[in-house]
Amino acid sequence: MSDIYLEVNLHNLYYNLSKIKEQLSNDTMIMAVVKGNAYGHGSVEIAKALSGDVNYFGVGLLDEGVELRKNGLELPIFLMGPTEEFDIVYENNITMSICSLNQLRKLIDWTENNKKTIKFHLKVETGMNRFGIDFDQLEEVKSLCEKATCAILEGVYSHFATTYKNNRSYVLGQKEKFDKYITFFNQHYNGLIYHICNSENTIDYKEAHYNMVRLGNALYGPCNSKKRIGLKKIADIRAKIIYSKNVKAGEHIGYGNSYKSKQDKTIGIVPMGFYCGMGLIKKPIGSKFGSVIIYYLKEIYRYLFRNKTVIFYKGKPLEILGRPNMQYTIVDITGLDDPDEIMVEIKLSPIFVKENIKRTYISEVKS
């Protein structure tokens, strides 16, 4: 039985969705992004909870979409990542993302040869420079789509590289580029779905909603938007202390003799380590030099002035002793009653908790 527990509050999920809907026009469709196992919250359960309130589900990998279908989800599913496994896409009625001319040609060839229909959204390049069709390729896209009878263009979309809050001018520039694509497609197609907004820009940049927005992290809790709309965290992680022992003053604790106890202590073992994100730092790999300097200045500030733990017991921070291990972390539980019955709270994103976790879902209002 698992010693790690994730309690997901569906009432808060519905609350977050309602707060975001207040920012939208009545005819704006919503894609609920449930990639990465719904950011660790359980994709099937979250999708079932939202199925009556959204228009689309978004997944990053084909297997994620197949899992939803196998569990009875019937809403349209949009695969945001590229794939050429057209047979699986067709069998599971998944809408594809097409991000290159070569991929488009292959899709058209497969659908024509097999006489099977697949819908797709065209990913266009506006400034993210990850996946996407360039503007000067649109005439060839149009020519290919005109000849296709079974590959159906349903939508056009792009991806903001940053947020309105962090770089307004860049976001405005991306929207301007996206509008040029929309102008082109409106000359040749009717009723297409257009979408570019993620959670933060959905909240901060109403002019970019078009007729669908993609909601990911805002569904699951507060996000990095400038405008605060009262979003609530929907999940709590708890873990049981699985082992405890007494350590004398002067003894070392953990790998590398990195911690030496200055006094007698009672220590407890939490069954979560850096495999679950404990102690990991998201370093700015690939960033500009100035961004790296700012990052490390922030880290120094956090080290000197802010709480250095993510483990709490009844709201009290527990000191982490030594380095977190791959699957275990040692904490100071000196003075706490019944050390073998202690349940601690973990302030980590559920997306890090990869295994050995028991999820529960509640829908009532928490006090």
C-alpha distance (Angstrom), angle and dihedral (degrees) to the residues before:
residue distance angle dihedral
M1 . . .
S2 3.78 . .
D3 3.80 120.8 .
I4 3.83 91.3 -161.8
Y5 3.79 119.2 79.0
L6 3.79 131.9 -168.4
E7 3.80 116.6 -166.4
V8 3.80 112.3 -164.3
N9 3.79 116.9 -161.9
L10 3.81 106.7 -149.8
H11 3.80 90.9 -174.2
N12 3.81 88.2 64.8
L13 3.80 89.7 46.8
Y14 3.81 90.5 55.7
Y15 3.80 90.0 44.0
N16 3.83 91.9 54.0
L17 3.78 91.4 48.5
S18 3.80 91.0 50.4
K19 3.82 91.8 50.1
I20 3.79 90.8 51.4
K21 3.81 91.7 47.0
E22 3.80 87.8 58.6
Q23 3.82 86.6 66.1
L24 3.83 93.6 52.8
S25 3.75 136.2 78.2
N26 3.79 113.9 -111.4
D27 3.80 92.7 -109.0
T28 3.82 96.3 49.8
M29 3.78 111.0 113.7
I30 3.80 122.0 -139.7
M31 3.77 128.6 -138.3
A32 3.80 110.6 -162.4
V33 3.79 107.7 -149.5
V34 3.80 110.1 -141.5
K35 3.79 99.0 167.0
G36 3.80 118.8 136.7
N37 3.81 90.4 36.5
A38 3.82 88.4 -55.3
Y39 3.80 89.9 -52.2
G40 3.80 88.4 -52.1
H41 3.81 96.4 -50.6
G42 3.82 96.2 105.2
S43 3.80 116.9 -84.8
V44 3.80 98.5 -143.5
E45 3.80 94.9 48.2
I46 3.81 93.6 43.9
A47 3.80 92.0 46.9
K48 3.80 91.6 49.9
A49 3.80 90.1 49.4
L50 3.82 91.9 51.5
S51 3.80 100.1 36.7
G52 3.81 94.3 102.1
D53 3.80 95.3 47.1
V54 3.82 107.0 45.1
N55 3.79 135.8 53.9
Y56 3.79 103.8 -140.5
F57 3.78 141.7 16.4
G58 3.80 119.5 -137.5
V59 3.81 122.7 -151.2
G60 3.79 131.6 177.3
L61 3.80 100.2 -148.6
L62 3.77 131.9 41.2
D63 3.81 92.1 -124.9
E64 3.81 89.1 59.0
G65 3.78 91.3 56.8
V66 3.81 92.2 46.5
E67 3.80 89.9 52.2
L68 3.80 91.0 55.2
R69 3.79 91.6 50.4
K70 3.80 92.4 47.9
N71 3.80 88.3 55.0
G72 3.77 94.7 53.5
L73 3.82 102.7 -98.2
E74 3.80 108.7 153.1
L75 3.82 104.9 178.8
P76 3.81 117.6 105.8
I77 3.80 112.1 -79.2
F78 3.80 120.8 -151.0
L79 3.80 118.9 -155.4
M80 3.80 106.5 -149.8
G81 3.80 96.5 -173.8
P82 3.82 123.6 73.0
T83 3.80 121.9 -99.4
E84 3.79 139.1 163.6
E85 3.80 95.7 -161.4
F86 3.77 90.4 110.8
D87 3.80 94.7 162.5
I88 3.81 91.8 60.8
V89 3.81 91.2 43.7
Y90 3.80 90.3 53.3
E91 3.81 95.9 43.5
N92 3.81 90.5 53.8
N93 3.80 97.4 40.3
I94 3.80 93.7 -122.0
T95 3.80 124.2 164.1
M96 3.79 111.2 -128.1
S97 3.77 134.1 -139.7
I98 3.81 113.4 -132.6
C99 3.79 113.9 -161.9
S100 3.82 105.4 163.9
L101 3.79 139.9 39.8
N102 3.79 90.8 -120.7
Q103 3.80 91.9 54.3
L104 3.81 90.1 47.3
R105 3.80 91.6 52.2
K106 3.79 91.2 50.2
L107 3.80 92.3 49.2
I108 3.80 92.1 49.8
D109 3.80 92.1 47.6
W110 3.82 92.3 49.8
T111 3.80 95.4 46.8
E112 3.81 93.0 45.9
N113 3.81 93.7 46.5
N114 3.80 92.5 47.5
K115 3.82 97.4 35.0
K116 3.79 90.0 -131.5
T117 3.80 126.2 135.1
I118 3.81 123.4 -127.3
K119 3.80 124.3 175.9
F120 3.78 119.7 -143.1
H121 3.79 142.4 -177.5
L122 3.79 117.8 -140.7
K123 3.81 114.6 -128.0
V124 3.80 110.5 -144.1
E125 3.79 128.3 -164.6
T126 3.81 116.6 -115.0
G127 3.80 103.7 151.3
M128 3.79 110.8 -52.9
N129 3.83 91.7 92.9
R130 3.78 95.6 -157.3
F131 3.82 107.0 101.1
G132 3.77 127.9 -7.9
I133 3.79 153.9 103.7
D134 3.81 116.2 -97.0
F135 3.79 121.5 -127.5
D136 3.81 93.3 -113.5
Q137 3.82 89.2 60.0
L138 3.80 95.2 59.7
E139 3.80 97.3 94.7
E140 3.78 89.8 56.5
V141 3.81 90.1 46.2
K142 3.80 89.5 52.9
S143 3.80 91.5 48.0
L144 3.79 92.2 51.4
C145 3.82 93.4 45.9
E146 3.82 91.9 49.9
K147 3.78 90.4 58.2
A148 3.81 94.4 45.6
T149 3.78 119.4 93.8
C150 3.82 101.2 173.5
A151 3.83 103.0 32.7
I152 3.80 102.8 78.7
L153 3.81 122.2 -160.7
E154 3.82 105.1 -141.4
G155 3.79 102.6 162.1
V156 3.79 149.7 1.9
Y157 3.78 122.2 -140.3
S158 3.77 146.5 163.5
H159 3.78 139.2 -173.3
F160 3.80 129.2 -114.3
A161 3.80 110.0 -128.3
T162 3.80 92.8 -153.2
T163 3.77 140.8 5.5
Y164 3.78 133.3 -88.2
K165 3.79 86.3 -120.7
N166 3.81 96.3 54.9
N167 3.81 102.7 35.7
R168 3.78 113.7 8.1
S169 3.81 95.6 173.3
Y170 3.81 93.4 53.4
V171 3.80 91.9 48.6
L172 3.82 90.3 49.2
G173 3.79 89.0 50.8
Q174 3.79 92.1 51.5
K175 3.79 91.4 49.2
E176 3.80 90.4 50.7
K177 3.81 89.9 53.8
F178 3.80 91.8 46.2
D179 3.81 90.2 51.3
K180 3.82 89.2 57.6
Y181 3.80 89.9 55.7
I182 3.80 90.1 48.6
T183 3.81 91.3 51.2
F184 3.79 89.8 53.2
F185 3.79 95.1 48.6
N186 3.81 94.3 43.5
Q187 3.80 87.5 60.1
H188 3.79 90.9 60.3
Y189 3.83 108.2 23.3
N190 3.78 138.7 44.2
G191 3.78 128.7 -149.3
L192 3.79 99.8 14.9
I193 3.81 120.8 160.0
Y194 3.82 113.8 -120.8
H195 3.80 122.1 -165.7
I196 3.79 137.4 162.3
C197 3.84 106.9 141.5
N198 3.78 123.8 108.3
S199 3.80 121.9 -167.3
E200 3.80 99.2 -77.3
N201 3.78 95.7 45.4
T202 3.80 91.0 44.5
I203 3.80 87.8 61.1
D204 3.82 98.4 39.2
Y205 3.80 104.9 32.1
K206 3.78 113.6 47.3
E207 3.82 93.4 169.6
A208 3.81 89.9 68.7
H209 3.82 97.7 54.4
Y210 3.82 95.0 96.7
N211 3.82 107.4 169.7
M212 3.82 99.1 -42.6
V213 3.81 137.8 30.6
R214 3.79 129.5 -165.0
L215 3.80 115.3 -131.3
G216 3.78 120.2 -164.2
N217 3.79 124.4 140.5
A218 3.82 94.6 15.8
L219 3.80 88.8 67.4
Y220 3.79 89.8 58.6
G221 3.79 100.7 44.0
P222 3.82 146.4 -53.9
C223 3.79 113.3 -19.7
N224 3.79 135.9 -165.0
S225 3.79 96.8 -85.2
K226 3.80 123.9 135.6
K227 3.79 92.4 -135.2
R228 3.79 113.2 67.4
I229 3.79 113.7 -146.8
G230 3.81 99.8 172.0
L231 3.80 101.0 -97.3
K232 3.81 115.6 178.8
K233 3.77 131.8 -143.8
I234 3.79 107.6 -110.2
A235 3.80 101.9 -160.4
D236 3.79 141.8 50.1
I237 3.80 125.5 -162.1
R238 3.79 120.2 -148.8
A239 3.77 131.4 177.0
K240 3.78 133.9 -170.0
I241 3.78 121.8 -124.0
I242 3.82 98.6 -115.3
Y243 3.82 98.7 -171.6
S244 3.80 137.8 13.1
K245 3.79 136.1 -174.2
N246 3.80 142.1 164.3
V247 3.80 120.5 -103.1
K248 3.80 123.8 -164.7
A249 3.78 126.4 -133.2
G250 3.79 111.9 -85.5
E251 3.81 95.5 29.2
H252 3.79 121.8 122.9
I253 3.77 122.7 -123.3
G254 3.82 127.6 -152.9
Y255 3.80 135.9 -13.5
G256 3.76 122.1 -16.8
N257 3.81 94.1 10.8
S258 3.79 83.5 -88.5
Y259 3.80 94.2 153.8
K260 3.81 128.4 43.6
S261 3.78 117.2 -170.1
K262 3.78 115.0 -127.3
Q263 3.80 93.3 -163.5
D264 3.78 142.0 15.6
K265 3.80 109.7 -68.8
T266 3.76 142.7 177.6
I267 3.77 110.1 -133.6
G268 3.80 129.9 -163.2
I269 3.80 131.9 -159.1
V270 3.80 118.4 -131.2
P271 3.85 112.2 -159.5
M272 3.81 93.9 -130.5
G273 3.80 127.6 86.8
F274 3.77 140.7 160.8
Y275 3.82 89.3 -57.4
C276 3.82 84.1 71.3
G277 3.79 94.3 42.3
M278 3.80 98.2 -92.0
G279 3.79 107.7 152.7
L280 3.80 94.8 -4.6
I281 3.79 117.2 137.2
K282 3.79 122.6 -154.6
K283 3.78 99.0 -129.4
P284 3.81 120.4 -159.6
I285 3.81 96.8 -110.8
G286 3.81 110.3 179.0
S287 3.81 94.1 12.8
K288 3.79 126.3 132.5
F289 3.81 118.4 -90.5
G290 3.79 93.3 -107.7
S291 3.80 91.9 52.4
V292 3.79 90.3 50.9
I293 3.81 91.7 52.3
I294 3.82 91.2 50.1
Y295 3.80 89.7 48.4
Y296 3.80 93.9 54.5
L297 3.82 92.5 44.7
K298 3.80 87.6 55.7
E299 3.79 90.4 49.2
I300 3.80 91.2 52.0
Y301 3.80 89.4 50.5
R302 3.79 91.4 50.5
Y303 3.79 91.3 48.5
L304 3.80 94.4 49.8
F305 3.78 102.7 37.7
R306 3.80 112.0 17.5
N307 3.79 136.1 68.5
K308 3.80 110.4 -82.0
T309 3.79 99.2 -155.5
V310 3.78 137.2 77.4
I311 3.81 93.7 -167.7
F312 3.80 121.0 91.5
Y313 3.80 138.0 173.9
K314 3.81 116.0 -155.0
G315 3.80 88.4 -21.7
K316 3.81 93.9 -50.3
P317 3.82 116.7 119.3
L318 3.79 115.3 -120.0
E319 3.79 117.0 -147.5
I320 3.80 115.5 -119.1
L321 3.80 109.0 -133.3
G322 3.79 115.4 -147.4
R323 3.78 124.7 -26.9
P324 3.79 121.7 -29.3
N325 3.82 110.7 -108.8
M326 3.78 124.0 -137.4
Q327 3.83 93.8 -89.5
Y328 3.81 105.1 4.5
T329 3.79 138.4 55.1
I330 3.82 126.2 -165.3
V331 3.81 118.9 -138.1
D332 3.78 136.1 -178.5
I333 3.83 110.2 -109.0
T334 3.80 96.8 164.8
G335 3.79 111.7 155.3
L336 3.80 96.7 13.5
D337 3.80 118.2 128.5
D338 3.82 122.3 -117.3
P339 3.81 96.8 5.2
D340 3.81 92.0 -167.4
E341 3.83 91.1 58.3
I342 3.80 97.4 49.3
M343 3.82 118.0 125.8
V344 3.81 112.7 -165.8
E345 3.79 130.2 -161.0
I346 3.82 118.1 -124.6
K347 3.81 118.8 -151.1
L348 3.80 97.1 -153.4
S349 3.77 133.5 115.7
P350 3.83 111.2 -95.1
I351 3.79 88.5 -129.1
F352 3.80 88.7 78.3
V353 3.80 95.1 55.7
K354 3.78 100.2 91.5
E355 3.80 106.0 168.6
N356 3.81 147.9 -1.3
I357 3.77 91.9 44.8
K358 3.78 129.2 136.5
R359 3.80 112.5 -147.5
T360 3.78 123.3 -158.1
Y361 3.79 126.4 -175.8
I362 3.78 125.0 -150.9
S363 3.78 128.8 -178.7
E364 3.78 103.2 -172.5
V365 3.80 123.5 99.1
K366 3.79 111.8 -91.0
S367 3.79 117.3 -133.0
